[in-house]
Amino acid sequence: MIDDEMEEFDPEDYISSLPPVPKPSFPEGSILAKEYARIDADPASRFNAIDTSRYQALPPSGKEAGKLEAWEEAVKRAQTLQEHAGLRLMNDELMQQYSVNAWRAFNSGLEDRNALFKQEAELEKVRVLQVNRKRMAAQKQVQIQIPPTNPPPFKKPQKSVSRLSKTQKSVSRDIFFGASQKKKLV
């Protein structure tokens, strides 16, 4: 199915339009830079692929085929592989039998912890609110005790301004709003 889709896929080299992967850059003198330079300079220091031959139960071949020790080693390897396969089957059976209930119990535990964390979060919100209220009350008490540094702002007279002449209104606006605001109001 994937092969069929890949045959119909255009372009065939779909990553050719992407920029090349940049070489890693590490700070000068860092441990990573030194290790990268060491591995890049000596290919023998690189990791080899995992040797899977020891996990295969192959009979001895060539000159080893006639030696009893080689056959005993092959039989031990086959027995190990058989035991491993048997353990995997047993684990699969146990998982099929018990994993559903274990998963449900684990999820139930997570839900219980989640509910506990929600309760703790709500309590913490209440504590924060109480602290903020105490701070606000303390600030208001201090505000009452501190004399104001700025005089109260000029309050525009309500009725008396309406009786003034146009010139007096203009002067009042200049005093109250400032000359820059006069243009906006007229």
OpenMM code with the backbone's topology and positions (N, CA, C; nanometers):
from openmm import Vec3, app, unit

residues = "MET ILE ASP ASP GLU MET GLU GLU PHE ASP PRO GLU ASP TYR ILE SER SER LEU PRO PRO VAL PRO LYS PRO SER PHE PRO GLU GLY SER ILE LEU ALA LYS GLU TYR ALA ARG ILE ASP ALA ASP PRO ALA SER ARG PHE ASN ALA ILE ASP THR SER ARG TYR GLN ALA LEU PRO PRO SER GLY LYS GLU ALA GLY LYS LEU GLU ALA TRP GLU GLU ALA VAL LYS ARG ALA GLN THR LEU GLN GLU HIS ALA GLY LEU ARG LEU MET ASN ASP GLU LEU MET GLN GLN TYR SER VAL ASN ALA TRP ARG ALA PHE ASN SER GLY LEU GLU ASP ARG ASN ALA LEU PHE LYS GLN GLU ALA GLU LEU GLU LYS VAL ARG VAL LEU GLN VAL ASN ARG LYS ARG MET ALA ALA GLN LYS GLN VAL GLN ILE GLN ILE PRO PRO THR ASN PRO PRO PRO PHE LYS LYS PRO GLN LYS SER VAL SER ARG LEU SER LYS THR GLN LYS SER VAL SER ARG ASP ILE PHE PHE GLY ALA SER GLN LYS LYS LYS LEU VAL".split()
positions = [
    Vec3(0.0808, -0.1179, 0.0000),
    Vec3(0.0000, 0.0000, 0.0000),
    Vec3(0.0868, 0.1267, 0.0000),
    Vec3(0.1884, 0.1287, 0.0866),
    Vec3(0.2776, 0.2437, 0.0914),
    Vec3(0.3596, 0.2523, -0.0363),
    Vec3(0.4035, 0.1358, -0.0848),
    Vec3(0.4809, 0.1358, -0.2092),
    Vec3(0.3981, 0.1906, -0.3252),
    Vec3(0.2690, 0.1552, -0.3299),
    Vec3(0.1821, 0.2076, -0.4359),
    Vec3(0.1719, 0.3598, -0.4278),
    Vec3(0.1574, 0.4101, -0.3061),
    Vec3(0.1493, 0.5550, -0.2900),
    Vec3(0.2803, 0.6222, -0.3259),
    Vec3(0.3919, 0.5592, -0.2909),
    Vec3(0.5219, 0.6185, -0.3223),
    Vec3(0.5470, 0.6208, -0.4731),
    Vec3(0.4945, 0.5230, -0.5474),
    Vec3(0.5104, 0.5223, -0.6928),
    Vec3(0.4361, 0.6389, -0.7564),
    Vec3(0.3213, 0.6745, -0.7009),
    Vec3(0.2425, 0.7845, -0.7549),
    Vec3(0.2891, 0.9198, -0.7031),
    Vec3(0.3769, 0.9205, -0.6065),
    Vec3(0.4175, 1.0436, -0.5399),
    Vec3(0.5124, 1.1222, -0.6284),
    Vec3(0.4862, 1.2511, -0.6461),
    Vec3(0.5746, 1.3405, -0.7217),
    Vec3(0.6251, 1.4469, -0.6265),
    Vec3(0.7438, 1.4893, -0.6303),
    Vec3(0.8564, 1.4361, -0.7056),
    Vec3(0.9130, 1.3113, -0.6381),
    Vec3(0.9900, 1.2365, -0.7127),
    Vec3(1.0429, 1.1124, -0.6551),
    Vec3(1.1410, 1.1419, -0.5419),
    Vec3(1.2254, 1.2440, -0.5621),
    Vec3(1.3168, 1.2848, -0.4565),
    Vec3(1.2546, 1.4045, -0.3867),
    Vec3(1.1620, 1.3771, -0.2956),
    Vec3(1.0808, 1.4827, -0.2365),
    Vec3(1.1564, 1.5703, -0.1375),
    Vec3(1.2757, 1.5306, -0.0961),
    Vec3(1.3512, 1.6153, -0.0052),
    Vec3(1.4588, 1.6958, -0.0771),
    Vec3(1.4664, 1.6855, -0.2086),
    Vec3(1.5695, 1.7590, -0.2818),
    Vec3(1.5493, 1.9092, -0.2733),
    Vec3(1.4267, 1.9547, -0.2514),
    Vec3(1.4012, 2.0987, -0.2441),
    Vec3(1.4394, 2.1570, -0.1082),
    Vec3(1.4620, 2.0721, -0.0108),
    Vec3(1.4977, 2.1201, 0.1227),
    Vec3(1.6457, 2.1560, 0.1282),
    Vec3(1.6838, 2.2518, 0.2108),
    Vec3(1.8258, 2.2855, 0.2229),
    Vec3(1.9008, 2.1718, 0.2912),
    Vec3(2.0302, 2.1608, 0.2662),
    Vec3(2.1059, 2.0530, 0.3312),
    Vec3(2.1093, 2.0732, 0.4820),
    Vec3(2.1251, 1.9641, 0.5519),
    Vec3(2.1302, 1.9687, 0.6975),
    Vec3(2.2616, 2.0357, 0.7384),
    Vec3(2.2547, 2.1409, 0.8191),
    Vec3(2.3791, 2.2098, 0.8571),
    Vec3(2.4612, 2.1252, 0.9526),
    Vec3(2.5921, 2.1456, 0.9474),
    Vec3(2.6796, 2.0764, 1.0404),
    Vec3(2.6549, 2.1333, 1.1794),
    Vec3(2.6608, 2.0499, 1.2804),
    Vec3(2.6376, 2.1024, 1.4151),
    Vec3(2.7470, 2.2008, 1.4537),
    Vec3(2.7092, 2.3078, 1.5192),
    Vec3(2.8074, 2.4062, 1.5647),
    Vec3(2.7994, 2.4126, 1.7172),
    Vec3(2.9148, 2.3938, 1.7782),
    Vec3(2.9242, 2.3962, 1.9233),
    Vec3(3.0143, 2.5119, 1.9634),
    Vec3(2.9968, 2.5647, 2.0833),
    Vec3(3.0861, 2.6719, 2.1286),
    Vec3(3.2307, 2.6250, 2.1270),
    Vec3(3.3203, 2.7138, 2.0896),
    Vec3(3.4625, 2.6810, 2.0792),
    Vec3(3.5166, 2.6343, 2.2134),
    Vec3(3.5834, 2.5210, 2.2128),
    Vec3(3.6437, 2.4683, 2.3337),
    Vec3(3.5491, 2.3883, 2.4221),
    Vec3(3.4256, 2.3713, 2.3798),
    Vec3(3.3319, 2.2965, 2.4630),
    Vec3(3.3602, 2.1469, 2.4518),
    Vec3(3.3068, 2.0730, 2.5459),
    Vec3(3.3274, 1.9276, 2.5476),
    Vec3(3.2648, 1.8646, 2.4234),
    Vec3(3.1476, 1.9124, 2.3840),
    Vec3(3.0821, 1.8574, 2.2652),
    Vec3(3.1639, 1.8830, 2.1398),
    Vec3(3.2240, 2.0011, 2.1275),
    Vec3(3.3059, 2.0318, 2.0097),
    Vec3(3.4275, 1.9390, 2.0043),
    Vec3(3.4910, 1.9163, 2.1187),
    Vec3(3.6079, 1.8271, 2.1229),
    Vec3(3.5695, 1.6839, 2.0869),
    Vec3(3.4573, 1.6368, 2.1422),
    Vec3(3.4138, 1.4994, 2.1149),
    Vec3(3.3755, 1.4823, 1.9684),
    Vec3(3.3060, 1.5822, 1.9131),
    Vec3(3.2668, 1.5754, 1.7724),
    Vec3(3.3903, 1.5735, 1.6826),
    Vec3(3.4909, 1.6557, 1.7143),
    Vec3(3.6147, 1.6584, 1.6352),
    Vec3(3.6882, 1.5256, 1.6466),
    Vec3(3.6906, 1.4662, 1.7673),
    Vec3(3.7595, 1.3371, 1.7866),
    Vec3(3.6943, 1.2274, 1.7037),
    Vec3(3.5618, 1.2217, 1.7077),
    Vec3(3.4916, 1.1164, 1.6333),
    Vec3(3.5027, 1.1401, 1.4828),
    Vec3(3.4983, 1.2654, 1.4425),
    Vec3(3.5087, 1.2976, 1.3004),
    Vec3(3.6480, 1.2651, 1.2471),
    Vec3(3.7524, 1.2810, 1.3302),
    Vec3(3.8900, 1.2555, 1.2874),
    Vec3(3.9225, 1.1069, 1.2838),
    Vec3(3.8635, 1.0273, 1.3717),
    Vec3(3.8971, 0.8852, 1.3810),
    Vec3(3.7718, 0.8009, 1.3575),
    Vec3(3.7518, 0.7525, 1.2341),
    Vec3(3.6319, 0.6730, 1.2057),
    Vec3(3.6237, 0.5442, 1.2883),
    Vec3(3.7369, 0.4934, 1.3371),
    Vec3(3.7362, 0.3700, 1.4158),
    Vec3(3.6699, 0.3920, 1.5517),
    Vec3(3.6632, 0.5179, 1.5974),
    Vec3(3.6047, 0.5451, 1.7281),
    Vec3(3.4526, 0.5541, 1.7233),
    Vec3(3.3955, 0.5487, 1.6051),
    Vec3(3.2498, 0.5554, 1.5928),
    Vec3(3.1880, 0.4245, 1.6396),
    Vec3(3.0611, 0.4335, 1.6770),
    Vec3(2.9908, 0.3137, 1.7202),
    Vec3(2.9672, 0.2215, 1.6014),
    Vec3(2.9847, 0.0943, 1.6257),
    Vec3(2.9538, -0.0040, 1.5227),
    Vec3(2.8066, -0.0423, 1.5347),
    Vec3(2.7551, -0.0974, 1.4272),
    Vec3(2.6170, -0.1432, 1.4311),
    Vec3(2.6046, -0.2576, 1.5316),
    Vec3(2.4885, -0.2751, 1.5858),
    Vec3(2.4664, -0.3808, 1.6839),
    Vec3(2.4865, -0.5162, 1.6169),
    Vec3(2.5642, -0.5994, 1.6808),
    Vec3(2.5914, -0.7335, 1.6283),
    Vec3(2.4767, -0.8255, 1.6683),
    Vec3(2.3928, -0.8591, 1.5717),
    Vec3(2.2780, -0.9455, 1.5997),
    Vec3(2.3090, -1.0923, 1.5763),
    Vec3(2.4296, -1.1246, 1.5350),
    Vec3(2.4609, -1.2641, 1.5054),
    Vec3(2.4566, -1.3515, 1.6305),
    Vec3(2.4850, -1.2930, 1.7451),
    Vec3(2.4819, -1.3742, 1.8662),
    Vec3(2.3401, -1.4109, 1.9069),
    Vec3(2.2401, -1.3435, 1.8490),
    Vec3(2.1006, -1.3750, 1.8788),
    Vec3(2.0409, -1.4748, 1.7799),
    Vec3(2.1217, -1.5238, 1.6890),
    Vec3(2.0711, -1.6199, 1.5903),
    Vec3(2.1149, -1.7607, 1.6309),
    Vec3(2.0269, -1.8560, 1.6122),
    Vec3(2.0585, -1.9957, 1.6456),
    Vec3(2.1009, -2.0684, 1.5190),
    Vec3(2.2226, -2.0410, 1.4741),
    Vec3(2.2739, -2.1036, 1.3526),
    Vec3(2.3651, -2.2196, 1.3892),
    Vec3(2.3604, -2.3247, 1.3142),
    Vec3(2.4530, -2.4364, 1.3419),
    Vec3(2.5950, -2.3972, 1.3003),
    Vec3(2.6948, -2.4563, 1.3609),
    Vec3(2.8333, -2.4265, 1.3228),
    Vec3(2.8578, -2.4644, 1.1771),
    Vec3(2.9425, -2.3870, 1.1115),
    Vec3(2.9712, -2.4156, 0.9706),
    Vec3(3.1220, -2.4223, 0.9503),
    Vec3(3.1644, -2.4814, 0.8397),
    Vec3(3.3056, -2.4917, 0.8048),
    Vec3(3.3804, -2.5847, 0.8965),
    Vec3(3.4957, -2.5396, 0.9437),
    Vec3(3.5803, -2.6204, 1.0316),
    Vec3(3.5149, -2.6422, 1.1680),
    Vec3(3.4289, -2.5468, 1.2078),
    Vec3(3.3621, -2.5558, 1.3378),
    Vec3(3.2567, -2.6670, 1.3412),
    Vec3(3.2096, -2.7119, 1.2239),
    Vec3(3.1016, -2.8109, 1.2182),
    Vec3(3.1429, -2.9442, 1.2828),
    Vec3(3.2694, -2.9747, 1.2864),
    Vec3(3.3144, -3.1013, 1.3432),
    Vec3(3.3492, -3.0935, 1.4900),
    Vec3(3.3455, -2.9740, 1.5487),
    Vec3(3.3867, -2.9583, 1.6880),
    Vec3(3.2654, -2.9671, 1.7803),
    Vec3(3.2827, -3.0425, 1.8867),
    Vec3(3.1759, -3.0618, 1.9841),
    Vec3(3.1445, -2.9317, 2.0598),
    Vec3(3.2480, -2.8519, 2.0930),
    Vec3(3.2267, -2.7271, 2.1662),
    Vec3(3.1413, -2.6294, 2.0860),
    Vec3(3.1611, -2.6258, 1.9546),
    Vec3(3.0839, -2.5353, 1.8695),
    Vec3(2.9366, -2.5763, 1.8694),
    Vec3(2.9124, -2.7060, 1.8648),
    Vec3(2.7726, -2.7525, 1.8673),
    Vec3(2.7083, -2.7259, 2.0038),
    Vec3(2.7842, -2.7452, 2.1112),
    Vec3(2.7302, -2.7165, 2.2436),
    Vec3(2.6959, -2.5675, 2.2569),
    Vec3(2.7811, -2.4810, 2.2034),
    Vec3(2.7552, -2.3367, 2.2053),
    Vec3(2.6302, -2.3041, 2.1229),
    Vec3(2.6139, -2.3693, 2.0077),
    Vec3(2.4954, -2.3462, 1.9242),
    Vec3(2.3688, -2.3923, 1.9962),
    Vec3(2.3772, -2.5075, 2.0678),
    Vec3(2.2612, -2.5573, 2.1417),
    Vec3(2.2266, -2.4614, 2.2558),
    Vec3(2.3279, -2.4095, 2.3275),
    Vec3(2.3020, -2.3123, 2.4347),
    Vec3(2.2350, -2.1868, 2.3791),
    Vec3(2.2831, -2.1395, 2.2648),
    Vec3(2.2247, -2.0212, 2.2035),
    Vec3(2.0796, -2.0474, 2.1639),
    Vec3(2.0527, -2.1677, 2.1087),
    Vec3(1.9157, -2.2018, 2.0693),
    Vec3(1.8248, -2.2115, 2.1931),
    Vec3(1.8769, -2.2702, 2.3027),
    Vec3(1.7978, -2.2794, 2.4246),
    Vec3(1.7683, -2.1400, 2.4824),
    Vec3(1.8669, -2.0523, 2.4758),
    Vec3(1.8465, -1.9147, 2.5232),
    Vec3(1.7387, -1.8460, 2.4417),
    Vec3(1.7453, -1.8605, 2.3094),
    Vec3(1.6447, -1.7988, 2.2224),
    Vec3(1.5062, -1.8570, 2.2482),
    Vec3(1.5001, -1.9876, 2.2715),
    Vec3(1.3721, -2.0520, 2.2990),
    Vec3(1.3146, -2.0017, 2.4315),
    Vec3(1.3999, -1.9890, 2.5330),
    Vec3(1.3550, -1.9388, 2.6624),
    Vec3(1.3061, -1.7939, 2.6492),
    Vec3(1.3786, -1.7152, 2.5723),
    Vec3(1.3394, -1.5757, 2.5512),
    Vec3(1.2033, -1.5684, 2.4815),
    Vec3(1.1847, -1.6493, 2.3787),
    Vec3(1.0565, -1.6511, 2.3078),
    Vec3(0.9437, -1.6976, 2.4004),
    Vec3(0.9720, -1.7970, 2.4854),
    Vec3(0.8723, -1.8443, 2.5801),
    Vec3(0.8333, -1.7357, 2.6800),
    Vec3(0.9321, -1.6602, 2.7278),
    Vec3(0.9042, -1.5502, 2.8204),
    Vec3(0.8212, -1.4404, 2.7531),
    Vec3(0.8515, -1.4130, 2.6272),
    Vec3(0.7726, -1.3124, 2.5549),
    Vec3(0.6274, -1.3572, 2.5406),
    Vec3(0.6067, -1.4854, 2.5100),
    Vec3(0.4702, -1.5372, 2.4996),
    Vec3(0.3977, -1.5295, 2.6339),
    Vec3(0.4689, -1.5659, 2.7421),
    Vec3(0.4084, -1.5604, 2.8735),
    Vec3(0.3717, -1.4154, 2.9084),
    Vec3(0.4603, -1.3207, 2.8777),
    Vec3(0.4312, -1.1796, 2.9048),
    Vec3(0.3113, -1.1324, 2.8235),
    Vec3(0.3012, -1.1782, 2.6985),
    Vec3(0.1851, -1.1407, 2.6166),
    Vec3(0.0562, -1.1937, 2.6775),
    Vec3(0.0585, -1.3209, 2.7238),
    Vec3(-0.0611, -1.3786, 2.7856),
    Vec3(-0.0987, -1.3039, 2.9136),
    Vec3(0.0017, -1.2734, 2.9968),
    Vec3(-0.0249, -1.1995, 3.1202),
    Vec3(-0.0796, -1.0602, 3.0896),
    Vec3(-0.0246, -0.9977, 2.9874),
    Vec3(-0.0709, -0.8655, 2.9505),
    Vec3(-0.2156, -0.8692, 2.9024),
    Vec3(-0.2487, -0.9696, 2.8231),
    Vec3(-0.3864, -0.9801, 2.7756),
    Vec3(-0.4832, -1.0057, 2.8912),
    Vec3(-0.4384, -1.0805, 2.9895),
    Vec3(-0.5262, -1.1154, 3.1002),
    Vec3(-0.5395, -1.0017, 3.2023),
    Vec3(-0.4296, -0.9328, 3.2343),
    Vec3(-0.4316, -0.8389, 3.3457),
    Vec3(-0.4112, -0.6921, 3.3083),
    Vec3(-0.3671, -0.6640, 3.1887),
    Vec3(-0.3300, -0.5255, 3.1587),
    Vec3(-0.4491, -0.4315, 3.1551),
    Vec3(-0.5659, -0.4816, 3.1130),
    Vec3(-0.6826, -0.3940, 3.1069),
    Vec3(-0.7173, -0.3423, 3.2467),
    Vec3(-0.7220, -0.4340, 3.3437),
    Vec3(-0.7536, -0.3927, 3.4811),
    Vec3(-0.6424, -0.3062, 3.5401),
    Vec3(-0.5185, -0.3406, 3.5085),
    Vec3(-0.4075, -0.2597, 3.5588),
    Vec3(-0.4147, -0.1193, 3.4999),
    Vec3(-0.4481, -0.1087, 3.3724),
    Vec3(-0.4597, 0.0214, 3.3070),
    Vec3(-0.5747, 0.1022, 3.3692),
    Vec3(-0.6854, 0.0361, 3.3964),
    Vec3(-0.7985, 0.1045, 3.4597),
    Vec3(-0.7605, 0.1544, 3.5992),
    Vec3(-0.6890, 0.0716, 3.6738),
    Vec3(-0.6463, 0.1117, 3.8082),
    Vec3(-0.5493, 0.2301, 3.7992),
    Vec3(-0.4600, 0.2254, 3.7037),
    Vec3(-0.3650, 0.3354, 3.6861),
    Vec3(-0.4386, 0.4638, 3.6501),
    Vec3(-0.5349, 0.4554, 3.5578),
    Vec3(-0.6127, 0.5735, 3.5188),
    Vec3(-0.6939, 0.6261, 3.6365),
    Vec3(-0.7489, 0.5367, 3.7171),
    Vec3(-0.8238, 0.5783, 3.8351),
    Vec3(-0.7326, 0.6541, 3.9314),
    Vec3(-0.6121, 0.6045, 3.9481),
    Vec3(-0.5142, 0.6741, 4.0322),
    Vec3(-0.4815, 0.8118, 3.9774),
    Vec3(-0.4675, 0.8210, 3.8463),
    Vec3(-0.4412, 0.9516, 3.7851),
    Vec3(-0.5577, 1.0476, 3.8067),
    Vec3(-0.6799, 0.9957, 3.7933),
    Vec3(-0.7974, 1.0805, 3.8156),
    Vec3(-0.8036, 1.1275, 3.9605),
    Vec3(-0.7699, 1.0394, 4.0555),
    Vec3(-0.7695, 1.0777, 4.1963),
    Vec3(-0.6655, 1.1871, 4.2216),
    Vec3(-0.5453, 1.1690, 4.1648),
    Vec3(-0.4415, 1.2704, 4.1805),
    Vec3(-0.4829, 1.4017, 4.1172),
    Vec3(-0.5485, 1.3936, 4.0012),
    Vec3(-0.5944, 1.5142, 3.9325),
    Vec3(-0.6956, 1.5890, 4.0186),
    Vec3(-0.7893, 1.5160, 4.0795),
    Vec3(-0.8879, 1.5798, 4.1669),
    Vec3(-0.8188, 1.6437, 4.2870),
    Vec3(-0.7197, 1.5761, 4.3431),
    Vec3(-0.6460, 1.6312, 4.4569),
    Vec3(-0.5725, 1.7586, 4.4171),
    Vec3(-0.5091, 1.7581, 4.3014),
    Vec3(-0.4378, 1.8768, 4.2539),
    Vec3(-0.5336, 1.9920, 4.2276),
    Vec3(-0.6539, 1.9611, 4.1768),
    Vec3(-0.7530, 2.0666, 4.1551),
    Vec3(-0.7953, 2.1282, 4.2879),
    Vec3(-0.8156, 2.0442, 4.3898),
    Vec3(-0.8518, 2.0962, 4.5226),
    Vec3(-0.7405, 2.1844, 4.5781),
    Vec3(-0.6169, 2.1388, 4.5645),
    Vec3(-0.5038, 2.2175, 4.6129),
    Vec3(-0.4940, 2.3500, 4.5378),
    Vec3(-0.5204, 2.3476, 4.4072),
    Vec3(-0.5160, 2.4708, 4.3279),
    Vec3(-0.6237, 2.5678, 4.3732),
    Vec3(-0.7436, 2.5161, 4.4010),
    Vec3(-0.8519, 2.6028, 4.4487),
    Vec3(-0.8171, 2.6632, 4.5848),
    Vec3(-0.7611, 2.5808, 4.6753),
    Vec3(-0.7201, 2.6328, 4.8051),
    Vec3(-0.6122, 2.7401, 4.7898),
    Vec3(-0.5214, 2.7172, 4.6998),
    Vec3(-0.4148, 2.8148, 4.6760),
    Vec3(-0.4713, 2.9441, 4.6185),
    Vec3(-0.5715, 2.9341, 4.5304),
    Vec3(-0.6362, 3.0544, 4.4774),
    Vec3(-0.7023, 3.1327, 4.5897),
    Vec3(-0.7691, 3.0631, 4.6828),
    Vec3(-0.8335, 3.1296, 4.7964),
    Vec3(-0.7283, 3.1976, 4.8828),
    Vec3(-0.6170, 3.1292, 4.9087),
    Vec3(-0.5093, 3.1883, 4.9893),
    Vec3(-0.4541, 3.3141, 4.9226),
    Vec3(-0.4312, 3.3077, 4.7922),
    Vec3(-0.3793, 3.4235, 4.7188),
    Vec3(-0.4790, 3.5384, 4.7253),
    Vec3(-0.6064, 3.5089, 4.7097),
    Vec3(-0.7092, 3.6123, 4.7173),
    Vec3(-0.7117, 3.6765, 4.8555),
    Vec3(-0.6998, 3.5957, 4.9617),
    Vec3(-0.6971, 3.6494, 5.0972),
    Vec3(-0.5754, 3.7404, 5.1173),
    Vec3(-0.4605, 3.6972, 5.0695),
    Vec3(-0.3390, 3.7790, 5.0831),
    Vec3(-0.3562, 3.9099, 5.0070),
    Vec3(-0.4100, 3.9041, 4.8873),
    Vec3(-0.4306, 4.0259, 4.8086),
    Vec3(-0.5289, 4.1205, 4.8771),
    Vec3(-0.6337, 4.0662, 4.9390),
    Vec3(-0.7302, 4.1502, 5.0108),
    Vec3(-0.6643, 4.2162, 5.1323),
    Vec3(-0.5821, 4.1402, 5.2055),
    Vec3(-0.5113, 4.1971, 5.3199),
    Vec3(-0.4172, 4.3088, 5.2740),
    Vec3(-0.3469, 4.2864, 5.1642),
    Vec3(-0.2568, 4.3886, 5.1119),
    Vec3(-0.3336, 4.5140, 5.0724),
    Vec3(-0.4478, 4.4935, 5.0048),
    Vec3(-0.5289, 4.6069, 4.9622),
    Vec3(-0.5782, 4.6859, 5.0834),
    Vec3(-0.6235, 4.6171, 5.1871),
    Vec3(-0.6712, 4.6851, 5.3074),
    Vec3(-0.5572, 4.7624, 5.3726),
    Vec3(-0.4398, 4.7011, 5.3805),
    Vec3(-0.3240, 4.7689, 5.4397),
    Vec3(-0.2849, 4.8915, 5.3577),
    Vec3(-0.2888, 4.8803, 5.2264),
    Vec3(-0.2551, 4.9938, 5.1403),
    Vec3(-0.3565, 5.1067, 5.1558),
    Vec3(-0.4833, 5.0726, 5.1703),
    Vec3(-0.5856, 5.1763, 5.1888),
    Vec3(-0.5673, 5.2459, 5.3237),
    Vec3(-0.5304, 5.1720, 5.4287),
    Vec3(-0.5057, 5.2334, 5.5590),
    Vec3(-0.3860, 5.3278, 5.5514),
    Vec3(-0.2826, 5.2858, 5.4837),
    Vec3(-0.1647, 5.3704, 5.4696),
    Vec3(-0.1981, 5.4912, 5.3833),
    Vec3(-0.2789, 5.4740, 5.2818),
    Vec3(-0.3174, 5.5838, 5.1936),
    Vec3(-0.3919, 5.6927, 5.2714),
    Vec3(-0.4717, 5.6533, 5.3670),
    Vec3(-0.5450, 5.7504, 5.4495),
    Vec3(-0.4473, 5.8293, 5.5354),
    Vec3(-0.3438, 5.7639, 5.5849),
    Vec3(-0.2480, 5.8282, 5.6732),
    Vec3(-0.1522, 5.9208, 5.5985),
    Vec3(-0.1252, 5.8943, 5.4729),
    Vec3(-0.0307, 5.9750, 5.3955),
    Vec3(-0.1045, 6.0959, 5.3397),
    Vec3(-0.0508, 6.2168, 5.3632),
    Vec3(-0.1170, 6.3345, 5.3067),
    Vec3(-0.0959, 6.3377, 5.1553),
    Vec3(-0.1946, 6.3875, 5.0802),
    Vec3(-0.1785, 6.3916, 4.9349),
    Vec3(-0.0697, 6.4908, 4.8961),
    Vec3(0.0141, 6.4549, 4.7993),
    Vec3(0.1221, 6.5418, 4.7536),
    Vec3(0.0739, 6.6358, 4.6435),
    Vec3(-0.0257, 6.5997, 4.5698),
    Vec3(-0.0793, 6.6831, 4.4631),
    Vec3(-0.2083, 6.7475, 4.5111),
    Vec3(-0.2280, 6.8757, 4.4756),
    Vec3(-0.3554, 6.9371, 4.5125),
    Vec3(-0.4672, 6.8739, 4.4323),
    Vec3(-0.5881, 6.8787, 4.4820),
    Vec3(-0.6984, 6.8195, 4.4063),
    Vec3(-0.7134, 6.8911, 4.2727),
    Vec3(-0.7524, 6.8192, 4.1692),
    Vec3(-0.7638, 6.8820, 4.0374),
    Vec3(-0.8721, 6.9897, 4.0362),
    Vec3(-0.8514, 7.0876, 3.9491),
    Vec3(-0.9469, 7.1978, 3.9346),
    Vec3(-1.0782, 7.1439, 3.8827),
    Vec3(-1.1846, 7.1771, 3.9512),
    Vec3(-1.3165, 7.1328, 3.9073),
    Vec3(-1.3831, 7.2459, 3.8329),
    Vec3(-1.4349, 7.2149, 3.7203),
    Vec3(-1.5006, 7.3130, 3.6345),
    Vec3(-1.6344, 7.3515, 3.6966),
    Vec3(-1.6585, 7.4818, 3.7155),
    Vec3(-1.7888, 7.5224, 3.7684),
    Vec3(-1.8986, 7.4899, 3.6694),
    Vec3(-2.0085, 7.4398, 3.7204),
    Vec3(-2.1157, 7.3956, 3.6326),
    Vec3(-2.2029, 7.5107, 3.5832),
    Vec3(-2.2667, 7.5816, 3.6714),
    Vec3(-2.3665, 7.6805, 3.6316),
    Vec3(-2.3040, 7.8145, 3.5978),
    Vec3(-2.2012, 7.8518, 3.6690),
    Vec3(-2.1459, 7.9852, 3.6489),
    Vec3(-2.0842, 8.0019, 3.5110),
    Vec3(-2.0287, 7.8965, 3.4538),
    Vec3(-1.9667, 7.9047, 3.3222),
    Vec3(-2.0723, 7.9296, 3.2156),
    Vec3(-2.1883, 7.8747, 3.2307),
    Vec3(-2.2913, 7.8924, 3.1289),
    Vec3(-2.3378, 8.0371, 3.1199),
    Vec3(-2.3203, 8.1155, 3.2269),
    Vec3(-2.3633, 8.2539, 3.2266),
    Vec3(-2.2548, 8.3497, 3.1770),
    Vec3(-2.1333, 8.2988, 3.1637),
    Vec3(-2.0243, 8.3863, 3.1225),
    Vec3(-2.0330, 8.4193, 2.9747),
    Vec3(-1.9661, 8.5231, 2.9365),
    Vec3(-1.9632, 8.5592, 2.7945),
    Vec3(-1.8722, 8.4635, 2.7198),
    Vec3(-1.8706, 8.4730, 2.5877),
    Vec3(-1.7882, 8.3828, 2.5059),
    Vec3(-1.6410, 8.3998, 2.5382),
    Vec3(-1.5965, 8.5148, 2.5584),
    Vec3(-1.4556, 8.5390, 2.5874),
    Vec3(-1.4179, 8.4769, 2.7204),
    Vec3(-1.5018, 8.4935, 2.8191),
    Vec3(-1.4734, 8.4372, 2.9497),
    Vec3(-1.4748, 8.2836, 2.9453),
    Vec3(-1.5654, 8.2275, 2.8613),
    Vec3(-1.5672, 8.0810, 2.8443),
    Vec3(-1.4365, 8.0331, 2.7835),
    Vec3(-1.3878, 8.1079, 2.6842),
    Vec3(-1.2637, 8.0712, 2.6170),
    Vec3(-1.1481, 8.0737, 2.7158),
    Vec3(-1.1421, 8.1755, 2.7984),
    Vec3(-1.0355, 8.1856, 2.8981),
    Vec3(-1.0473, 8.0725, 2.9990),
    Vec3(-1.1696, 8.0408, 3.0392),
    Vec3(-1.1899, 7.9307, 3.1336),
    Vec3(-1.1424, 7.7987, 3.0754),
    Vec3(-1.1711, 7.7788, 2.9480),
    Vec3(-1.1259, 7.6538, 2.8837),
    Vec3(-0.9742, 7.6474, 2.8784),
    Vec3(-0.9111, 7.7617, 2.8466),
    Vec3(-0.7643, 7.7636, 2.8409),
    Vec3(-0.7049, 7.7287, 2.9764),
    Vec3(-0.7651, 7.7810, 3.0807),
    Vec3(-0.7132, 7.7550, 3.2155),
    Vec3(-0.7376, 7.6090, 3.2537),
    Vec3(-0.8575, 7.5608, 3.2273),
    Vec3(-0.8942, 7.4259, 3.2696),
    Vec3(-0.8296, 7.3197, 3.1815),
    Vec3(-0.8410, 7.3307, 3.0492),
    Vec3(-0.7948, 7.2266, 2.9591),
    Vec3(-0.6569, 7.2521, 2.9021),
    Vec3(-0.6114, 7.3730, 2.9031),
    Vec3(-0.4855, 7.4043, 2.8387),
    Vec3(-0.5117, 7.4495, 2.6966),
    Vec3(-0.4184, 7.5250, 2.6402),
    Vec3(-0.4381, 7.5835, 2.5079),
    Vec3(-0.4481, 7.4776, 2.3996),
    Vec3(-0.3785, 7.3634, 2.4152),
    Vec3(-0.3799, 7.2606, 2.3104),
    Vec3(-0.5161, 7.1942, 2.2984),
    Vec3(-0.5908, 7.1860, 2.4076),
    Vec3(-0.7202, 7.1202, 2.4040),
    Vec3(-0.8307, 7.2118, 2.3544),
    Vec3(-0.8042, 7.3441, 2.3505),
    Vec3(-0.9072, 7.4390, 2.3109),
    Vec3(-0.9542, 7.4128, 2.1705),
    Vec3(-0.8626, 7.3818, 2.0821),
    Vec3(-0.8962, 7.3595, 1.9409),
    Vec3(-0.9904, 7.2403, 1.9276),
    Vec3(-0.9699, 7.1377, 2.0074),
    Vec3(-1.0529, 7.0181, 1.9978),
    Vec3(-1.1939, 7.0440, 2.0469),
    Vec3(-1.2085, 7.1319, 2.1458),
    Vec3(-1.3390, 7.1549, 2.2040),
    Vec3(-1.4255, 7.2498, 2.1224),
    Vec3(-1.3661, 7.3439, 2.0500),
    Vec3(-1.4428, 7.4458, 1.9763),
    Vec3(-1.5001, 7.3911, 1.8503),
] * unit.nanometer
topology = app.Topology()
chain = topology.addChain("A")
for resn in residues:
    res = topology.addResidue(resn, chain)
    for name in ("N", "CA", "C"):
        topology.addAtom(name, app.Element.getBySymbol(name[0]), res)
